[in-house]
Amino acid sequence: MIDSAQTDTNLQSATSEYEKINIKFSFRECLSYFGPGLLVSIAYLDPGNLAGDMDAGLNGKYHLLWVLFLATALGFVFQNRAMMIGLVSGKDMAKLCRYYYPRKMSILLWIMAEIAIIGSDIQEVLGSAIALQILFGLKLWIGVLLTITTTVLILLVKYIGMRALEVFFAILIGTMAICFFIELGFIGPNFGQLMEGMFVPYVPSSAFSSMIGLIGAVLMPHNLYLHSSLVYEKKISKNDRPLLHKSIMYFKIETGVSLLISFFINLAVIGTFANWYNTNEDLDLHSAASVLEVNFGTSAKYIWGIGLLAAGQSSTLTGTLAGQFVMTGFVKLRVSKFKRAFVTRCIAIAPSIIIAFISENENFNNYLNVLQAVQLPFAVIPLLKLSIDRDLMGEFTMGKVQLIILSILSSAIVVVNYYSQIPSDVDWSSAWIYIIIAVMILYFIFLGFVLFTKIKKTKDVKLSMASHAQKQSLIQDDEQQNYA
């Protein structure tokens, strides 16, 4: 009788394990979840993206707004998967890669993540430096050096808490929105044409490369690691199923609202520079300020500079946070927050200073966007593999249909980025061509290894973690006995 009763109990628990949970929406409670999505949305508003928005407006007027919207919507889907991995597993993506991939593969994935962060950080640091140049007339390399002060803000997290930093980011996003919508107001856009660009799929022949730029900016490798880490930092119990469901719902809403805000800010930038559509103006982040000043006065120049500075500073901060999470997750370095922040700042600032000294006028955004595209698969592939692990994700496991769709879309984004960088004329007499081909071959071989390497089973990972914890406990006991 006891066995029968126990069996019935087990069956009831098994059938009710994934019972539907009714969640009553609370606006006040939803607001308490705001934060991680705001930080993640910064990657959609960094100086590199703003440069892409300018290009889209100059070459496509309002016609690429529908592309921007779809790209942002796709980013929403991928960010949600990263968020769910962090909440459901109770660990961030960097740690999971360390646990689930073979050690050598994990180290290579870490190197790729660091390269992606460096590339993104260079854009952000240079964007801040250009803003300081616009506002105060500083040399570009001086502006680059001044960005080291952002490290202090990161270190304040230890003392004032992540919530205060999230409020600070909200203020920076609000500053961007105010500045760029004021610029749009100076232009006085045609709202009928703007709405047409939002809902009518059309790409002018002159805007094809600009469209590729918008699509390529949708996914940032470090942003996936960052999102999983930010929600993990909230310390929400993965064993409290009702709380987990409620948290996922609110975080989805928060991410959606944050990315929608980023979409409208990007729309404002595209709409502003659509004013110079087909005028053959060749603008970059710096020269845009001069053009705005000539047409709308000095105030327009400084408003642009303030908005750009807010974009550069906020994205530099998130880059530093991502660098810290990636370093501790993949390598498990026992390093103080100060040292981690200092190292991640120096890694980005050193090449930025070199670029600033090499040329103050050359636009490096295209090269850095290529770098992001090359690194993207090394974040997306682990994301998808972890998402389909039923032992890890349980009822939140990604379905086959969604896996196929996301795999096709992410592959299309990467291919589009690769295609955009193929030169029309190739000088086969140059030795550099063959070096590049050799590097590409090695790159695709490594990509194949990442794609076809099977991750460890969750059961084996848990056993390994338990064994490691037991060893650490024995070591601590021995140390205590020796000390006694």
N, C-alpha and C positions, 0 to 999 in steps of 0.2 A: 504493500500500500504506500509505504514511504517513497519507494522508487517511482511508482506511478505518479504520485503527487509531485515529486521533484521534476519528472519528465514533463508533466502538464505545465508546471511553472516555467520551465525552460522554453517550452513551445510558445507560451504566452509572451514571454519576454522577447523571444525571437521575432514573433509576428508584430509585436508592438514597438520593436526597436526603431523602425522608421515611420511611426505613426505621424500623421500630419499635426503640426503644432500651430495653433491659432495665436497670432501675435496682434495685440491691440496697438495701433500706431499712436505714438505720443510725439508731438512736435518738439516739446521741451527735451524729451529724452533723445530724440534724433539729433538735436543741436549738440548734445553732450558728446556725440560720436564724431563731430566735425574736427578735422585736423589732418589725418594722414592723406586724405584726398587732395587737400589744399597744397600740401607739400609736393605731392606727385604731379599735380597740374602745372607746377612751375616748369617742368621739363617741356611743356607745350608752349611756354612763353619765354624761353631763353633767347638770348641775342641771335643765335643761329636760326631759330624759328622766325623771329621778327624779320631777319634778312630775307628768308624765304617768302614771308608775307608780302614784303615790299616788291620782290620779284614777280609774285603772282599778280599783284595789282598793276604793275607797270606793263606786263606782257599779256595779261588776260582780263583786265578790268575787273568786273564782278563775276565773270564766267566760271571761276574756279572755286566759288564759295561752296558749291555742292560737294566738290572733292574734299574740301577742308572738313565739312560736316561728317561725311562718311569716314574719313580718316580718323577723326576724333571719336566717332562711334566705335570703330574697330579698336582703337586704343582703350576705350572703356571696357570692352570685353576682355582683353588681355590683362588689364590692370585688375579686374575683378578676379581672374584666375589666380594671379599672384597674391592678392589679398586673402583669398580663401585658403590657399596653401599655408600661409602664415598662421591663420586662425585655427584651421582644422588640425594641422600637424603639431601646433604648439612650438614650431621652430621656423626660422626664416630660411629663405631659399638657399643662401650661401652655406648655411650649416647642413642643410639637407643634401646639397651637392657633395659636401665633404663626407657625409655618412653613406650615401647611396652609390657614389661612383668610386671606381678603383683610385688609389692614392695618386698615381701619376696623372690620370685623367683629371682628377679634382684639381691638382696643381695647375695644369694647363688651362682649365676653365677659369681658375682664379686669375691667371696672367691675362687672359682675354678680357675678363671683367675689368681689371685694372687699366688695361689699354683703352677700353671704351670710356671709362671714367676720366682718364687723362685727356682724351680727345674732346669730350664734352666740356670738361673743365677749362680747357684752353679757350674755347669759344666764349665761355661765360666770363672768364677773367679779362679777355680782350674786349668783350662787350662793355664791361664795367669801366675799363681804361678809356675806351672811346667816349663813353658818357662823361667821364671826368674831364676829358679833353674838350668836349663840347661846352661843358658848364664853366670850367675854370681855365681853359687854355693850357693844360698840363701836357708835357710830353707823354707819349704813349707808354714808355717804359716806367715813368714815374707813377702813372695810374696803375700799372700792373703791380708795382711794389706796394702801393697803398691797399690793394685788396687783401694783403696779409692780415689786415685788421679784422676781417671776417672770422678769423680763427677765434678771436676773443668771444665773439657772439656764440660760436659753437661751444666753447668751454663753459659759458654761462648756463648751458643746459643742466650741468651737474648741480648748479646751485639754485636756479630759478625754476627748473622743471620744463618738461617738453611742452606742457600746455601753454606756457608763456611764449615759447618759441613759435608755436602754432598761431598764436594771436599776432605775433610780429609778422609772420608770413601773410596773414590775412590783410594786415595793413599795407604791406608791399603790393599785394595783388590789387587791393583797392586803389592804390596810387597809380598803378599801371592803367587800370580801367578808366580812372578820371582823366589822366593825361592823354591817352590815345583816343578817347571819345571826344575830348575837347578838340584834338586835331581833326577828327572826322567832322566835327561841327564847323570848323573853319572851311572845310571843303564844301559842305552842303550837298551830300550825295543825292543822286536820283533814287529814291526808295523803290520806285517801280522796277527799275533795272536791277537794283540790289536784290529784291525778292525773286526776280527772274533768275538771277545767278544762283540763288539758294536752291531753287526747285527744278530748274530746267537743265538737264545734263547736256552740256555743250562745252567743247574745248577748242578755242581758236588755234590755228596752226602755229601761231607765234608763241603760244603758251604751253606747248607740250613739255619742254624741259622744266618749266615752272611747276607744272602739275606733278612731275616726277619728284621735284623737290618737296612739295607738300606731302606726298605719300610717304616719301622716305623719312620724313620727320615724325611720323605717327608713333613709332616705337623706339624708345631709347633703352638699350640693354640694362643700364644701371637702374632705370626706373622700376623695372620688375623686381630686382633685388631690394630696392628701397621700400617699395610698397609692402612686401611681405614682412620686412623688418619692422616697419612702423606700426603695423597692427599687432605684431608679435610683442612689441614693447608695451602694449596696453595690458598685457597679462590677463587676458580673458580665458577662463578655464575651458579647455576643450572637452572636458568630461560633463559639463553642464549643458545638456543638449538644448533645452529651451533658450538659454542665454546665448548659445552659439548661433542658433537660427536667428534670433533677434539681432545679434551683432552683425551677422552677415547682411541681413536686410538693411539695417541702418547704414552700414559701411558702403553698400551698393548705392544707396540714395546719396550719400555724402560724396562718393566718387563721381556719380553722374552730375550732380549740381556743380562740383568743382570743375569738371571738364567742360561743362556747358558754359561756365563763366570764362574759361580759357578760350573757348570757341568764339565767343562774342568779342573778346579783346583782340584775337587774331583777325576777326572780321573787320574791326575798326581800323586796323593797320592796313589790311588789303584795300578797304574802301577809301582810305586816305590817299594811298599812292595810285589808285585807279584814276585819280584826277590827271595823272601824267601818262595815261595809256596812249600808246602809239605816238609819243612825242620824241622817241629815241633818246630819252634821258637814261643815263647809265649811273644809277644811284647805289650807294652803299650806306651803311649805318651812319658814317660820319658826314658824307656829302648831303644826305637827306636833311640834316639840320640846316645847312646853308640854303637849300632850296626852299624849305619851309619858311626861313627867315625872309628871303627875298619876296616871297608871295604873300605872307601873312604877318610879317613883323617879327621883332626880336622875341616877343613872348612865345611865339610858336616854336622857335629854336630851343628855348630853355625848357619848355614843356616837353618837347621830344627828348631832350637830354635827361630830364628827371625820370620820365617813363623808362628810358633805356637803362638808367642807373638802377632803378628798382628791379628791372628784369635781370640785369647782370648780377646784382648783389644777392637776390633771392635764389637764383639758380646756382650761384657759387656756393652758397650755404648748403643747398640740398646735395650738391656734388660732394662736399666735404662729408656730410652725413652718410651718403651712399658709400664713400670710400672707407669710412670707419666700419660700417656694418659688413661690407664685403671682406675687409681685412680680418676682422675678428671671427667672421663666420667660416671662411675658407681655411684660414691658417691657425686660428685659435691662439693668437699672440697675446700674452699677458702683458699688455703695454697700457700705460696710463692714457686717459683721454687727451691730455695735453700733447703727449708724444705722437699719438695717432693723428690728431688734428694737424700738428706741425708737419708730419711726414706727408700727409695727403695734400696740404697746401703747397709745400715745396715741390712736390712732384709735378703739380700743375703750373706753378708760377715759373719754374726754371725754363721750360720750353716756351712759355708765353713771353718771357723777357727776351729770349733769343729771337723769336718772331718779331717782337717790337723793335729790336735793334736792326734786324735784317731789312725790314721795310715797314714803314708806317702806312703805306698806301695799298699794299697788295692785299687782296681779299683771300683769306685762307679758309673761308667757310666751306667751299666746295670740297677741298681736300679732307677737311675734318668730317664732313657729312659722309664721304666715302668710307672713312675709318669706322664711323658708327654702323654703316650698312654691312661692312665686313664682319663686325663683331656681333651683330644682332642674332644670328643663328645660335651662337654659343650661350645665349640666355633663353631663347625661345624653345630650343629642343629640350633642355632640362625641365622647363616649365611644363611643357606638354607631357613629358614622360612621368613627371611626378603627379600631374593632374589625373592620369588614367590608372594610377596605382590604387586599386580598391582597398587594399589593406591599410594604406596610408590615409586615403581620403574618405573611405566609407560611403555614406549616402551622397556625398558631394563629389563623387568621382565623375569625371567628364565622360559624356556619352560618345559613342563612335561617330555619330553624325557631326557633332560639334567638333570632335577631333579632326575629322576629315576637312571640314570647312576652314577651321583655323590653320591647319597645316597648309592648305592650298593658298589661303590669303597671305600668310606669313611668307611662304615661298615666293609668292608673286611680288611682295614688297621687296624682298632681297634681290630677286631677278631684275626688277625694274631699276633698282639702285645700281646694280652691276651694269646693266645695259646703258644707263645714262652716262657712264664713265668710259665707254668704249670710244676711242678716238676715231675720227673719220679717216684720217690718213696716218699710216704707221710707217715709220722709218726703220726698215728691217736692217739697215746697215749700222744702226746704233746698238752698242752692247747692252744698254739699259733695257731694251725690249726683251732680250733673252733672260736677263736677270729677273725682270718682272714676271715673265712666263714661268720661270723655275719656282719663284715664290708662290705664284698662284697654284701651281700643281701641288706643292707641299701643303698649301692652305686647304685645298679641296680634299686631299688625302686625310688630313686631320679632321676636317668636317665630317667625312665619311665615318671615321672612328667614333666621333661623338654621337653620330646618328644611329649607328648600329651596335654600339656598346650597350649591353643590357645592364640596367641598374640593379642593385642588390635587392633581395626580397626584404620586405618590412620586418618579417619575423627574424631574419638573420641580423638585421641592423639592430633590432631591440636586444637580441642576445649579446651582440658585440658591445653595445652600450652598457648593458648590465654587467658584463664581465669587466669592462674598463672601470666602471664605478666601483666594483668590488676591489679591484687592484689598487685604485686610488685610496680607498678606505684602509686597506691593509698597510699601504705605504705611510699614511698619516698616523696609524696606530704605532707602527715601528718607530717613526720619528718621535712621537710623544714618549714612548718607552725609553728610547735612547736619551732623550732630553732629561727624563726623570732620573 
